C-alpha cells in the first residue's frame, strides 16, 4: 500500500499509461521529480510487478519502462485522480485562501462574552 500512495507513484503510472518510455522521457514528463527519486520509485514499481523494465541490447543499452497488466489496472484510477486534481486545483486553492483569511477558521474556539 505504501509503495503506491506516495507523491510520485501516481504521476509515474499516469505518465506510463500511453505506453513505454525511456527514463529521460519520464523525467521530463513528471515535473519536479529528481533522477534519484525517479530511479528509486521505478525500482520499487518493477519489484512490485507494476512496471516492466526492458533493456535493449544496444551500445549503450537503452532501457525503457512500461506498465504491466497489474500496473495498467492501478493506473486507471490514478489517472482519473490526477485529472481531477488538475481540474480542481484552483477551487482547492481558493478554499484554502478563504479559510486562511477568515476571522474564525474552523477548529478555533471563540471567547465567551
N, C-alpha and C positions, 0 to 999 in steps of 0.2 A: 504494500500500500504506500509506504513512504517513498518508494522509488518513482511513483507516478504522480504524486501530489505536490511536488515542488514547483518552483517558479519556472524552470526551463523545460521540463519534460513535455508539458502540453504544447509548448511552442515548437519543440523539435518534432513531435509527432505530427502536428499540423503542417509543418514545413515539408515533411516527407510524404504527406498524403498524395500529392500529384504523381510521385514516382521517385526513382532512385536519384540520389545526389551525391556529389563528392563533398569532402569535408569543407573545402573553402566555399562552396556554394551555400552549404548550410550556415556557415559562419556569417556570410554576407546577408543571408535572408533573415537571420534571427538577430535583430538589433540589440546590441548591448552585451551579448554573451562573449566571454573570453575564450580563447583557444583551449586553455586548460580546462575550463568548465565544460565546454562542448565535448572535449575528448573524454572527460570523466563520465559525463552523462551518457554518451554513446556507448562507452564500455559497459556501463550498467544495463542499458537497454538491450544490448546484444546478449549479455549474460542472462537477462530475464526472458529472452526469446521474443522480444517485441520488435527488434530491428535485426536485419541480416547485414553482415559486413562481407563485401566481396572484394578480393584483391585480384586485380588483373595482372597477368604475368608479363609486364612491360618494364622497360627501364626508363625512368624509375617506376616502381609499381604504382598503379592507380587504384585507389581504394574508394569504393562507393558504399553508400548505406541506403537501405530501403526497408519499408515496413514488411513484417511477416504477416500472415493471416491474423495472428493474435494481435499484433500491433495495429493492423487496419481496423479491427473491431474496437479497439480502445481509442483510436484516433478520431473516429467519427463523433463521439460525444465531446471530445476535447476541441475539435474543430468548431463545433457549434458553440461551445463555451467561449472560445477565442473571438468568434464573430459577435457574440452577444456583448462581450466586454468592449470590443472596438466600437460597436454601435451605441452603447450606453455610457461610455466613459464621460462625456460631457454632463450627462444627468447626474452621475455619481459625484463628480467634482462640484457641481452646483449644490448638491445636497450637503456635501462636506463643508462648503463655504457658508451655507446658510446656518448650519449647526455651529460652526466655529465663531460666527458673528452674532449669534443670538444672545440676548441678555441673560437667558437662563437655560443653558444647554441641558438636555435630558441627563438625569443622574445627579444633578446638583440639588442640594436641599435649599429651600428658601427659608429665610429667617422668619420666625413667628413674630407678629406685631406685638 
